[in-house]
Amino acid sequence: MDGEIRRTPAAEVDTGFKDENDEPILKWTRSLTEIKCCGEWLPCSCFTNTCQHCEADYNMGAQRLASRSQWGEETGESVDDILSVDDHGGYNGYGE
Ligand SMILES: [Zn+2]
């Protein structure tokens, strides 16, 4: 269903290099958030990720962004301001 979010866990990646003890040098990659849009999983690996079907924009946290023409023009808010409002809403009903 559209709007569904999934996260792939961070993973160790073998860089192909060995350290002085001949141990492979692994680096951790960031976990990836994907959101389902237009029936396809859209990887949110960039600051802004655009669905190639409906041109919806999502940030790295798979939060839907307002259409670009509206960014900051009417409200004077930055995209970060708008998104932080969403974050605070998540505290409602937390706990008892
Ligand atoms: Zn879409």
Boltz pocket constraint, residues with backbone or C-beta under 6 A from the ligand:
constraints:
  - pocket:
      binder: B
      contacts: [[A, 37], [A, 38], [A, 51], [A, 52], [A, 53], [A, 54], [A, 55], [A, 56]]
      max_distance: 6.0
